[in-house]
Amino acid sequence: MPITKKQVLNILNYLDKNKEFYFPFRIICHDFNKDNEFYNFDCLEIEYEVIEGNVLLQNFVLEENLQNLYPETVELMAQGFLDKIEHKDVADKISNLAVEYRKNWKENLCESEDIEIYGLNEFIGGKAEAYKDCLQIIEEHYIKN
């Protein structure tokens, strides 16, 4: 799975601060040539500063490395699957609400002189926009197909 340099640095920083944490993956950088000593080398064994300071290192992938599955590791992996499934369900519900509120909003009521009709219509339009914004946040941060 491709990951960004920022994600690599976040992982390295976390693992440095949590030495007892078992990370069941390798990070491989595809920017090294075959004749380089770091070709196909696990970046978890490269110093943080080396990766951070080298602008040429940009193409990283996360590969499984499941030799030792600790109970905590299995629990985290299971939680990841559950989060993926549950966030998708939430995204579907929010999407449906956004569509429903958008259907109930009426453009012609934006000019209404009846403050109650105008206010209710603006409220409905605001809810539609809010649900749309929530859906975008969920899709950007939790649902990565």
Secondary structure as GFF3:
##gff-version 3
##sequence-region A 1 145
A	DSSP	beta_strand	2	3	.	.	.	ID=ss1
A	DSSP	alpha_helix	5	17	.	.	.	ID=ss2
A	DSSP	beta_strand	25	29	.	.	.	ID=ss3
A	DSSP	three_ten_helix	43	45	.	.	.	ID=ss4
A	DSSP	alpha_helix	48	53	.	.	.	ID=ss5
A	DSSP	beta_strand	60	64	.	.	.	ID=ss6
A	DSSP	alpha_helix	71	104	.	.	.	ID=ss7
A	DSSP	three_ten_helix	107	111	.	.	.	ID=ss8
A	DSSP	alpha_helix	115	141	.	.	.	ID=ss9
###
